[in-house]
Every structure is written in C-alpha cells, then in structure tokens.
Amino acid sequence: MRNSSKKRPKAQPPRKAKKLSAPLSKPDVRLLDAEKFLLPTYKRQPVIMSHGRGAYVFDSTGKKYLDFLGGIAVNALGHAHPRIVKVIRREAARAIHLSNFYHNEFQGPLARKLTEWSGLDRVFFANSGTEAIDGAMKLARLLGRKPEEEPAGAPAKKHRFLALENSFHGRTFGAISVTATEKYRLPFAPVVPGVEFVRFNDVADLESKFGDTVCAILIETVQGEGGIYPVSEAFWNRARALATQHGAQLIADEIQCGLGRTGRYFAYQKFPSKPDIALIAKPLAAGLPLGAILTTETVAARVSPGMHGTTFGGGPLACAVALEFLSIVEEEQLLENIRTRSAELREGLAELASRFDFIREIRGEGLMIGIELSVEGAPFVAEAMELGLLINCTHDFTLRFLPPFIITRAQVREFLKLFEIVLAKTPKQASALDAGKSAIPQGAAHVAARG
C-alpha cells in the first residue's frame, strides 16, 4: 500500500524553446526572382539595399553602411539630399519626359552652366557615360572625314583611335573597342577596327603610334576601373600637341573623375590646355540617368540635324536635377570640402600604410582614391561589408574609395577606424604580386594620393 502522506512533486510547466539570437533566415523571394530572371551580368552581394540618408545606406534588414563607393561615383551628394528630393517631387508632378523635338525649360540653362564649368562651347545630352563615349567616337570619325574628298560611305583615311593601356570606357560595342582590359573586350571580338593602345603615361610610345590616320585619342584623366591612375602632365601635354598637329580630337573621359570628384570641376583643369571633347555622366543628375558630350565650337560646326540623337537624353526631370546638383556644389563650396576631406583621408591612409606592409601604394586625386595591395583585394571588401563599410576592389589588387562630396571630418574618422579593423582582420592570401608581378600598368608613374 502506497504512503499517501508523501507529497507528490508539482507538475513542471512545459519548457520554453530556447530563444534564438536571430530569427531563422528564409530565402527572400526578391533575391530568388533576381537570380532566376535577371541576366547574370553582375556578381551581386546577397543583400537588398533599401534606402539611404546622407553618407549612409541601409539594407532591407535595417543594417547601416558607411557608403564609400557612392554607387560607383554617382551619389556625389550622398543619398536623399533634401534639395534634390524637392526638385524631383516638383518636376515629376509637371513633366517627366518631353521629346527632343521641342525645347524644355532646363536643357539650355544646364548646357550653359556646363560650358562655364568646362571651358568648352557646346553640349549634347545622353543617358549614360557609355553613350557619351559612343557619341564622341562618332564625332571623331565625322571630323576625320574630308567631305570634299571622302563622301559619306567611302573609306576615310583618318579613322584610327588611340586609347590607353589599362583603360575602361564602357560596355557598349564602341566603348569596349577602346577599352584595353581584355576580359571586357575579347569575348566580343572582332570589335570596331582601327584601335591601338598606348602604354600609360609613356610619351615615347604615344609619339610612335600617332599619325595622320588617327582621328582621336581617348584619355581617362584619372583611370578609374583600371585602378585609380592619374595621367601625367607630360603625357597630356604631348597628346594635346600631337592631336593638334595631326588634326585629331583629344577626348577626355571624365565620366568618373569629372564634375568635382578630384577637387576641380574637371580633372583636366590641372593642365594648361583643354580637350576638344569632354565626356561626363555619373554624378551629373545625382543618381538619375544623364550623361553629356561637351565639345568645342569647331567640333560642333560639323554637326547637323539627324547625325546623332536620343529619345531620353536631356529630359526635363534629369536636367532639372542636374542644375540643382551644380548649384549645390557651388553654393555649399563642396570643392573645398573635397580637398579638405581628401587631405584628411590621405594622412590617415598613409599612417595605416606605415603599419600594414601589404599596402604597396596610395594613388588618386581628391575623393577618388585607390590603395594597391600585394594581396587579393576581394576579402577586404567582404570584411568591410560585414563591418558596415562599402568599398570595392578593381583590377584584383586595388581597393577603390569614392565617397560623397558631402562627407564630414567625423565620417572620415569613422571610415579610418573601420578600415583599420578591416586591414587587421582580413586573412592575407598570397598573390601574383608577391611573386613580383605588378598590377601597375607599364609606363605608369607612382603617384601618391593628392588633394
């Protein structure tokens, strides 16, 4: 018989499941859609960026990133600048698109302002930098033809293009033809014929390849995708002289380095002479698609209706925003801020380079800076993203920084602190550079980052 006086233990409540530190992640249908339906032309990070404010961008989980890539030099005013937002709201309610059969309110004033900034005379509006490149190549071929001797359709003697080794001018057919980087060009061969590449900053090689059959030489005043290499004054001056001597066009590709990025309105303004044609895009409309071809009056004199055109280029919304962008750069004295912040970045990066011996070189101008490493750069980009810092790697070994023009001293310090952690934490992997193979293009001068 059981002892009924013995107390029975109290029933215990069901044990609660241990709370996870983070919810179990489910596949995001938006990422799945992107993977299934988009052409695989980009190796995207598995993250959805949601919105931005100033120098910061946020992903769909709410994680905050300091944006030192700026949409690849596009978001020069950062994200959601209040004056830009105001103009977009105002003009979107009035007219988003108007045909180029008619004038709109903003094309003329924007063209005038760009000629004031550049020192050139005429403007054609496109949708992108790559479109501007293709348009400039058409103009160069047009200028190279002698109408009285070479009627339309007949082969033109002056038809060759010179471009620089390590160059990148875009991904349309004409643009890849003058892009030296083989991985972008060779899969689509044969490309536009009559293109020859000159060793970077090598005046002797330039002189040996120039001649009367050259219609244009294309120069990125500061190479961007190629690893942040500023062209030397000696090379620019000789290119200008040879182009004039042979009746060719000097084309300055300022798509990434122009409109203030280097601390000047145009990077070529550090030189004593101007190009015949300058190309701009990325920051022009503060994130909206807009590019432009700027020319001398001499170039413009050969153009007639129907020779070139665009459906969307120079639309009222994009041009209104571009005018506001240029006004903000002037009124908020952003060129001065660019030069000041550049000096602070340069000083901080030089100090880091003194402690991390895998940093080989610091290059660039203004807020267009590259750090060449002796190890692969991709792991550093991944570690930076984990820490909430957006940068990228170009040409395998160069980390590229393209922060907005509006960054503050505090944000420079924040970047340097985060970047120091990245340098310390990232595993260092052996590379071709360790074996003595340099990523520096032949003929390139080693240039320290300048303000």
C-alpha positions as CSV (number, residue, x, y, z in Angstrom):
1,M,0.0,0.0,0.0
2,R,1.3,3.4,-1.0
3,N,2.1,6.0,1.6
4,S,-0.5,8.6,0.8
5,S,1.2,11.2,3.1
6,K,4.2,11.5,0.8
7,K,3.9,14.7,-1.3
8,R,3.9,14.4,-4.9
9,P,6.2,16.7,-6.9
10,K,4.5,19.6,-8.6
11,A,4.0,19.4,-12.3
12,Q,6.5,21.5,-14.2
13,P,5.3,23.8,-16.9
14,P,6.4,22.9,-20.4
15,R,10.0,24.1,-21.1
16,K,10.0,27.1,-23.5
17,A,12.1,26.7,-26.6
18,K,15.4,28.5,-26.4
19,K,15.1,31.9,-28.0
20,L,17.5,32.2,-30.9
21,S,19.7,35.2,-31.1
22,A,18.4,35.9,-34.6
23,P,15.4,34.6,-36.4
24,L,15.9,31.7,-38.8
25,S,16.5,33.3,-42.2
26,K,14.2,32.4,-45.0
27,P,15.1,32.8,-48.7
28,D,14.0,36.3,-49.8
29,V,11.7,35.9,-52.8
30,R,13.2,39.1,-54.3
31,L,16.6,37.6,-54.3
32,L,15.2,34.4,-55.8
33,D,13.5,36.4,-58.5
34,A,16.7,38.3,-59.3
35,E,18.6,35.1,-59.5
36,K,16.1,33.4,-61.8
37,F,15.0,36.2,-64.1
38,L,17.9,38.7,-64.4
39,L,20.8,38.2,-66.9
40,P,23.8,37.1,-64.8
41,T,25.9,40.2,-65.8
42,Y,26.8,41.1,-62.2
43,K,28.2,39.1,-59.3
44,R,25.9,40.8,-56.7
45,Q,26.2,40.5,-52.9
46,P,23.3,38.6,-51.4
47,V,21.8,41.7,-49.9
48,I,19.0,44.0,-50.8
49,M,19.8,47.7,-50.3
50,S,16.7,49.6,-49.2
51,H,17.4,53.3,-48.8
52,G,20.0,55.9,-47.9
53,R,20.5,59.0,-45.9
54,G,23.5,61.3,-46.5
55,A,26.7,59.2,-46.5
56,Y,24.9,56.1,-45.3
57,V,22.8,53.3,-46.9
58,F,20.6,50.7,-45.3
59,D,19.7,47.2,-46.3
60,S,16.4,45.5,-46.1
61,T,17.2,44.2,-42.6
62,G,18.0,47.7,-41.3
63,K,21.8,47.3,-41.3
64,K,23.6,50.5,-41.8
65,Y,26.6,51.0,-44.0
66,L,29.0,53.9,-44.5
67,D,29.0,54.4,-48.2
68,F,32.5,54.9,-49.6
69,L,31.5,53.6,-53.0
70,G,28.7,56.0,-53.8
71,G,27.0,53.9,-56.5
72,I,30.4,53.9,-58.2
73,A,30.9,57.7,-58.1
74,V,27.3,58.5,-58.8
75,N,25.9,59.6,-55.4
76,A,28.1,62.7,-55.1
77,L,25.6,64.3,-52.7
78,G,25.1,61.1,-50.8
79,H,21.6,59.7,-50.5
80,A,18.2,61.6,-50.3
81,H,19.7,65.1,-50.3
82,P,16.8,67.3,-49.4
83,R,17.2,69.8,-52.2
84,I,17.4,67.0,-54.8
85,V,14.4,65.3,-53.4
86,K,12.5,68.6,-53.5
87,V,13.3,69.1,-57.2
88,I,12.4,65.6,-58.1
89,R,9.0,65.9,-56.4
90,R,8.3,69.2,-58.0
91,E,9.3,68.3,-61.6
92,A,7.8,64.8,-61.5
93,A,4.4,66.4,-61.0
94,R,5.0,68.6,-64.0
95,A,6.8,66.7,-66.8
96,I,8.9,63.6,-66.6
97,H,9.6,63.2,-70.3
98,L,9.3,65.5,-73.3
99,S,10.5,64.8,-76.8
100,N,13.7,66.4,-78.1
101,F,11.6,67.7,-81.0
102,Y,10.9,70.5,-78.5
103,H,12.8,72.6,-76.1
104,N,12.3,72.1,-72.3
105,E,13.0,74.5,-69.5
106,F,16.2,73.0,-68.3
107,Q,18.4,71.8,-71.2
108,G,19.6,75.2,-72.3
109,P,20.4,76.6,-68.8
110,L,22.2,73.3,-67.9
111,A,24.2,73.4,-71.1
112,R,25.2,77.0,-70.4
113,K,26.4,76.1,-66.9
114,L,28.4,73.1,-68.1
115,T,30.2,75.2,-70.7
116,E,31.1,77.7,-67.9
117,W,32.5,74.9,-65.7
118,S,34.3,73.2,-68.5
119,G,35.6,76.0,-70.7
120,L,34.1,74.2,-73.8
121,D,31.3,75.5,-76.0
122,R,28.5,73.0,-76.9
123,V,26.7,70.1,-75.2
124,F,24.8,67.0,-76.3
125,F,22.9,65.2,-73.6
126,A,22.9,61.4,-73.4
127,N,21.7,58.9,-70.8
128,S,25.0,57.5,-69.6
129,G,28.7,57.7,-69.9
130,T,28.9,54.8,-72.3
131,E,26.5,56.5,-74.6
132,A,28.7,59.6,-74.4
133,I,31.7,57.6,-75.4
134,D,30.0,56.2,-78.5
135,G,28.7,59.6,-79.5
136,A,32.2,61.1,-79.1
137,M,33.6,58.3,-81.3
138,K,31.0,59.2,-84.0
139,L,32.0,62.8,-83.8
140,A,35.7,61.9,-84.2
141,R,35.1,59.9,-87.3
142,L,32.9,62.7,-88.7
143,L,35.6,65.3,-88.0
144,G,38.2,63.0,-89.6
145,R,36.4,62.7,-92.9
146,K,37.1,65.3,-95.6
147,P,33.6,65.7,-97.2
148,E,35.0,67.1,-100.5
149,E,37.4,64.1,-100.9
150,E,35.7,61.3,-98.9
151,P,32.0,61.3,-99.4
152,A,29.7,59.5,-96.9
153,G,30.1,55.8,-97.2
154,A,33.6,55.9,-98.7
155,P,36.6,54.8,-96.5
156,A,38.1,57.6,-94.6
157,K,41.9,57.9,-94.3
158,K,41.6,59.4,-90.8
159,H,39.7,56.7,-88.9
160,R,42.0,55.2,-86.2
161,F,41.5,55.6,-82.5
162,L,44.2,55.6,-79.8
163,A,43.4,54.7,-76.3
164,L,45.5,53.9,-73.2
165,E,46.5,50.6,-71.8
166,N,44.5,49.8,-68.6
167,S,41.6,51.9,-69.9
168,F,37.9,51.3,-69.4
169,H,35.4,53.4,-71.3
170,G,32.2,51.4,-71.0
171,R,30.4,48.3,-72.3
172,T,28.6,49.2,-75.5
173,F,30.2,47.9,-78.7
174,G,32.1,51.1,-79.5
175,A,33.1,51.6,-75.9
176,I,34.6,48.1,-75.4
177,S,36.5,48.6,-78.6
178,V,38.6,51.3,-77.0
179,T,38.7,49.5,-73.6
180,A,42.1,47.9,-73.1
181,T,41.0,45.5,-70.4
182,E,40.8,42.2,-72.3
183,K,38.2,40.5,-70.2
184,Y,35.7,43.1,-71.3
185,R,36.7,43.3,-74.9
186,L,37.9,39.9,-76.2
187,P,34.7,37.9,-75.8
188,F,33.0,40.2,-78.4
189,A,35.8,40.2,-81.0
190,P,36.0,41.3,-83.7
191,V,35.3,44.8,-82.3
192,V,35.5,48.1,-84.0
193,P,38.7,48.0,-86.1
194,G,41.4,50.6,-86.2
195,V,42.0,50.9,-82.4
196,E,45.5,50.8,-80.9
197,F,46.5,51.0,-77.3
198,V,49.3,53.3,-76.0
199,R,51.3,52.5,-72.8
200,F,50.1,54.5,-69.9
201,N,52.0,57.8,-69.4
202,D,54.6,56.7,-72.0
203,V,55.3,59.7,-74.2
204,A,57.7,57.8,-76.5
205,D,55.1,55.1,-77.2
206,L,52.5,57.8,-77.8
207,E,54.7,59.5,-80.3
208,S,55.4,56.3,-82.1
209,K,51.7,55.4,-82.6
210,F,50.3,58.8,-83.5
211,G,50.0,59.8,-87.1
212,D,47.8,61.4,-89.8
213,T,45.4,58.4,-89.8
214,V,44.4,59.0,-86.1
215,C,41.0,60.7,-85.7
216,A,41.1,60.7,-81.9
217,I,42.9,59.8,-78.7
218,L,40.8,58.9,-75.7
219,I,42.2,59.6,-72.2
220,E,40.7,59.0,-68.8
221,T,42.2,61.9,-67.0
222,V,42.2,59.7,-63.9
223,Q,41.7,56.0,-64.8
224,G,39.0,54.6,-62.5
225,E,38.2,50.9,-63.3
226,G,41.8,50.4,-64.2
227,G,43.0,51.1,-60.6
228,I,43.0,54.9,-60.0
229,Y,45.9,56.2,-62.1
230,P,46.1,59.9,-62.9
231,V,47.5,60.8,-66.3
232,S,50.7,62.8,-66.1
233,E,51.0,66.4,-67.3
234,A,53.8,65.5,-69.7
235,F,51.7,62.8,-71.3
236,W,48.6,65.1,-71.5
237,N,50.6,68.0,-73.0
238,R,52.2,65.8,-75.6
239,A,48.8,64.2,-76.5
240,R,47.4,67.7,-76.9
241,A,50.2,68.8,-79.2
242,L,50.1,65.7,-81.3
243,A,46.3,65.9,-81.7
244,T,46.6,69.5,-82.9
245,Q,49.5,68.7,-85.2
246,H,47.6,65.8,-86.9
247,G,44.1,67.2,-86.8
248,A,42.8,64.6,-84.4
249,Q,40.4,65.1,-81.5
250,L,41.7,64.9,-77.9
251,I,38.8,63.3,-76.0
252,A,38.8,63.5,-72.2
253,D,36.8,60.8,-70.5
254,E,35.8,62.4,-67.2
255,I,32.8,60.2,-66.6
256,Q,34.1,59.0,-63.2
257,C,36.7,61.7,-62.3
258,G,34.8,64.8,-63.5
259,L,32.3,67.3,-62.0
260,G,34.3,67.9,-58.8
261,R,35.5,64.5,-57.9
262,T,39.2,65.5,-57.9
263,G,38.6,68.8,-56.2
264,R,38.3,70.7,-59.5
265,Y,35.3,71.0,-61.8
266,F,37.1,68.9,-64.3
267,A,40.3,66.9,-63.7
268,Y,41.9,68.2,-66.9
269,Q,41.8,71.7,-65.4
270,K,45.1,70.9,-63.7
271,F,46.7,71.0,-67.1
272,P,47.4,74.2,-69.2
273,S,45.2,73.0,-72.2
274,K,41.7,71.7,-72.8
275,P,40.4,68.7,-74.8
276,D,38.4,69.0,-77.9
277,I,35.7,66.8,-76.4
278,A,34.9,66.0,-72.8
279,L,32.6,63.3,-71.5
280,I,30.7,63.3,-68.2
281,A,27.9,61.3,-66.6
282,K,27.9,59.5,-63.2
283,P,27.2,62.3,-60.7
284,L,25.6,64.8,-63.2
285,A,22.0,64.2,-62.2
286,A,22.6,63.0,-58.6
287,G,21.6,59.4,-59.4
288,L,19.2,59.9,-62.3
289,P,20.5,58.7,-65.7
290,L,22.2,61.6,-67.6
291,G,25.4,61.9,-69.5
292,A,26.8,64.6,-71.7
293,I,29.2,65.2,-74.6
294,L,30.9,68.6,-74.3
295,T,32.7,70.0,-77.4
296,T,34.5,73.0,-78.9
297,E,32.7,75.2,-81.4
298,T,35.0,73.7,-84.1
299,V,33.6,70.2,-83.4
300,A,30.0,71.5,-83.2
301,A,30.3,73.2,-86.6
302,R,30.4,69.9,-88.4
303,V,27.2,68.6,-86.8
304,S,23.8,68.8,-88.5
305,P,20.3,67.6,-87.5
306,G,19.9,63.8,-87.7
307,M,23.6,63.0,-87.3
308,H,23.1,61.9,-83.6
309,G,20.1,61.7,-81.3
310,T,18.5,60.2,-78.2
311,T,15.0,59.5,-77.0
312,F,15.5,60.1,-73.3
313,G,18.7,62.1,-73.1
314,G,18.3,65.6,-71.7
315,G,14.8,65.0,-70.3
316,P,13.3,67.8,-68.1
317,L,13.4,65.8,-64.9
318,A,17.0,64.8,-65.2
319,C,18.2,68.2,-66.4
320,A,16.3,70.0,-63.5
321,V,18.1,67.7,-61.0
322,A,21.4,68.3,-62.7
323,L,21.1,72.0,-62.5
324,E,20.3,71.7,-58.8
325,F,23.4,69.4,-58.3
326,L,25.7,72.0,-59.9
327,S,24.1,74.8,-57.8
328,I,24.7,72.7,-54.6
329,V,28.3,72.1,-55.4
330,E,28.8,75.9,-55.9
331,E,26.7,77.2,-53.0
332,E,27.9,74.6,-50.4
333,Q,31.5,75.1,-51.5
334,L,31.9,71.4,-52.0
335,L,35.1,71.6,-54.0
336,E,36.8,73.0,-50.8
337,N,35.2,70.2,-48.7
338,I,36.5,67.6,-51.2
339,R,40.1,69.0,-51.0
340,T,39.9,69.1,-47.2
341,R,38.5,65.7,-46.7
342,S,40.9,64.3,-49.3
343,A,43.9,65.6,-47.2
344,E,42.5,64.0,-44.1
345,L,42.0,60.7,-45.8
346,R,45.4,60.8,-47.3
347,E,47.0,61.5,-44.0
348,G,45.1,58.7,-42.3
349,L,45.7,56.1,-45.1
350,A,49.5,57.0,-45.1
351,E,49.6,56.2,-41.4
352,L,47.9,52.9,-41.9
353,A,50.3,52.1,-44.8
354,S,53.2,52.6,-42.4
355,R,51.8,49.8,-40.2
356,F,50.4,47.3,-42.8
357,D,53.2,46.3,-45.1
358,F,50.9,44.7,-47.7
359,I,49.8,48.2,-48.7
360,R,52.0,48.9,-51.7
361,E,50.8,52.3,-52.9
362,I,48.2,55.0,-52.4
363,R,47.0,56.8,-55.6
364,G,44.4,59.2,-56.8
365,E,43.2,62.8,-56.6
366,G,40.5,64.4,-54.4
367,L,37.9,61.9,-53.3
368,M,38.9,59.3,-55.9
369,I,41.5,57.2,-54.1
370,G,42.9,53.7,-54.7
371,I,45.1,51.6,-52.4
372,E,47.1,48.9,-54.2
373,L,47.7,45.8,-52.1
374,S,50.2,43.0,-52.5
375,V,47.4,40.6,-51.8
376,E,44.0,40.0,-53.3
377,G,41.5,42.8,-52.5
378,A,38.2,40.9,-52.6
379,P,38.5,39.5,-49.0
380,F,38.9,43.1,-47.7
381,V,35.8,44.2,-49.5
382,A,33.8,41.3,-47.9
383,E,35.2,42.1,-44.4
384,A,34.4,45.8,-44.8
385,M,30.8,45.0,-45.7
386,E,30.4,42.8,-42.7
387,L,31.6,45.7,-40.6
388,G,29.2,48.2,-42.3
389,L,31.5,49.8,-44.8
390,L,31.0,49.8,-48.6
391,I,34.1,49.9,-50.8
392,N,35.1,47.8,-53.8
393,C,38.1,46.2,-55.5
394,T,39.2,46.9,-59.0
395,H,41.9,45.1,-61.1
396,D,42.1,42.5,-58.3
397,F,44.6,44.3,-56.1
398,T,43.3,47.9,-55.8
399,L,40.8,48.9,-53.2
400,R,38.8,51.9,-54.5
401,F,37.2,54.6,-52.4
402,L,34.6,57.0,-54.0
403,P,32.9,58.7,-51.0
404,P,30.3,61.5,-51.5
405,F,31.4,65.1,-51.7
406,I,29.5,65.9,-48.5
407,I,31.4,63.7,-46.1
408,T,32.4,65.2,-42.8
409,R,35.6,65.1,-40.7
410,A,33.8,62.7,-38.3
411,Q,32.9,60.4,-41.2
412,V,36.5,60.3,-42.4
413,R,37.5,59.3,-38.9
414,E,34.7,56.6,-38.9
415,F,36.0,55.3,-42.2
416,L,39.6,55.1,-41.0
417,K,38.6,53.3,-37.8
418,L,36.6,50.8,-39.7
419,F,39.2,50.3,-42.4
420,E,41.9,49.7,-39.8
421,I,39.8,46.9,-38.4
422,V,39.4,45.5,-41.9
423,L,43.1,45.6,-42.5
424,A,43.8,43.8,-39.2
425,K,41.2,41.1,-39.5
426,T,41.3,40.1,-43.1
427,P,43.4,36.9,-43.9
428,K,46.2,37.8,-46.2
429,Q,46.4,35.5,-49.1
430,A,49.4,35.1,-51.4
431,S,49.1,36.7,-54.8
432,A,50.8,37.2,-58.1
433,L,52.1,40.5,-56.7
434,D,54.0,38.7,-54.0
435,A,55.9,36.9,-56.8
436,G,56.9,40.1,-58.3
437,K,54.0,40.6,-60.8
438,S,52.8,44.2,-60.5
439,A,49.3,45.4,-61.3
440,I,50.7,48.8,-62.2
441,P,50.3,49.4,-65.9
442,Q,53.6,49.7,-67.8
443,G,54.7,53.3,-68.0
444,A,52.6,54.4,-65.0
445,A,54.1,56.9,-62.6
446,H,53.7,56.1,-59.0
447,V,51.5,58.9,-57.7
448,A,50.7,59.5,-54.1
449,A,47.1,60.5,-53.3
450,R,46.7,64.2,-53.8
451,G,44.2,66.7,-52.7
